[in-house]
C-alpha cells in the first residue's frame, strides 16, 4: 500500500511539471490536438509525440503504423499470402500508449465531463474532428468484434 501511495504522490507531483514543460515545447500544438481524443491525457500524448518525433515525416498513415509495429506480419508459402499477428517492431512506448487509448473505443461515443473540461478552449473544427473519430472508431470496433469476425491470423474479414 505504501508503494502505491508513494507512486500516486510522485505522479501528482510530476504532472504539473510535465504540463509546464509541454507549454514551452515546440510540439505543444500536436500534444494539444492528441489530447482531444478519448482517453488520451497529457502524459499519453507527450509519450507518443516524444517517441515519434515530428509526425510530418510520415507520408501516410501506413508508414506511421509500420513505425509503431502495428502492421500484420506476412507469411507467404507459395502463391498464398497469410497475414499474421502484429510485427511489434518499432517504438514500444508509443505503441503501448496508443493501444491503451484505443481500448476506450469499445464503449459508445460520448463526451465525458472530464473531456469537456479538458477541451474547453479548442476550436470548433477540432471538436468536430474528435467527434467524427469517436463515432468512426467505435463503429469499427463493433463491426470487427461482431459475431462471425475473428482475430485469428489468416481468417480476418475486412469491410462492411
N, C-alpha and C positions, 0 to 999 in steps of 0.2 A: 504494500500500500504506500510505503514511503517513496518507493521508486516512481510510482505513478504520480504521486503528489509532486515530487521534485521535477519530474518531466513536464507536468502541466504548468507549474510555476515558471519553469525555464521557457516554455513556449509562450506564455503570456508576457514574459519579459522581452523575448526576441522579436515577436511580431511587430510591435511599434517601430523597432529599429529597422526591420525589413521594409516597412512602409516608407520610412524616411529615406532609405537608400534608393528605393524604386522611384521616388519622385525626382531624384537627381539623375537617373539613368537614362540613356538615350533611347532605350527600348520601352520606356514607361507607357507610351501610347499603345503599343502592342499588348502589354500586360493589362492595361485597362480594357481593351477590346476582348481579350480572352476571359476576363472576369465577368463579362456579360453572359457567358454561357452558364448553364446549370451545373452546379457542384464544382465550379472552378473558382476557388477562393484565391486570394493573393499569392499564397505560398505555392499552389499548384501552377498558377500562371507564371510566376517567376522561375520555378524549376523548369518548366517547359521551355521558356524563352532562353534561359541561361544555357540549357543543354543543347538547344538547336541553333542558337545564334540568330543571324539575320534570315528571316523566313523568305525574303525575296530571292534568295539563291536557288530556291526550288522552282523549276519551270511549271510544274503541275503537281496536283495532289499525290499522284502515284510516286513521284520522286521523294516526297516527304514521307510517305508510308514506307518506302524502301529504306530510307534513312533510319526510321524507327524500328524496322524489322517487323512490320505489321502486314507484310505480303505473304501469301502462301508459298511454301516450298513446292518444288515440282519434282515429280518422279515420272520419267518418260521411258517406259520399256517399249521399244519399237515405235509403232505409229500412235500409240495411245499416250495421252498426257493426263496425269492424275495430280490434282492439287493436293498438297499435304498440309500439315499444320504450319503455324507462323514460323518464319525463319528465326526470329528473335536475335537477329544480327542488328547491331546499331546501338543507340543510346538507351540504356536500361532505365535510367531515371525518368526520362521524358516519356518513354513507352508506358511505364508503370503509372505515372501521373495521368496520362490521357486515358488509359484503360479504366482506372478507378473513376474518373469523371464520366466515362461512357456508361458505367453501370447506372447512373442516375436516370437514363432514358428508358429504363424498364417501366417507369411509372408514367401515368398520363401527363401530358403537357400542362403546366400551370406555372404561375409566377408566385413564389412564396413571399411572405412578408420580409424575410431576411434578404432575398434577392432584390425586392423593391427598394429596401433601404440602401443596399449597396449600389443600386443603379439609379439613384435619383437624378444624377447630372448628365448621363449620356444622351446624345442626340436621339431624336425620334427614329431616324433611319437605322441606328444601331439596335434599338429596341425592337424594331420590325424584323430585322435580320435574325436577331436572337430568337424571336417567337417562331419564325419560319423554320429555323434549325431545330428547335424543340419539337415541333409538330412532325417534321420530316424524320428525325431520328427516332422518335417514339413509334411512329408508324412503321418504320423499317424494322425496329426491334420486334414489334408484334408480328410482322409478316414473317420474319425469319424464325421466330420461335413458335409459329403456328403448327398445329398437327400436320404431319407429313413432311416437315422440314427437319433436316438432320445436320449435325455439325461434324459428321464423320468425314474424313478425307475421301475424296472420290465420289461422295454422294451429295454434294451441295447442290442446291437448286437456287437459282437467282431469278429475279424478275417478279412481276406482279402475282 
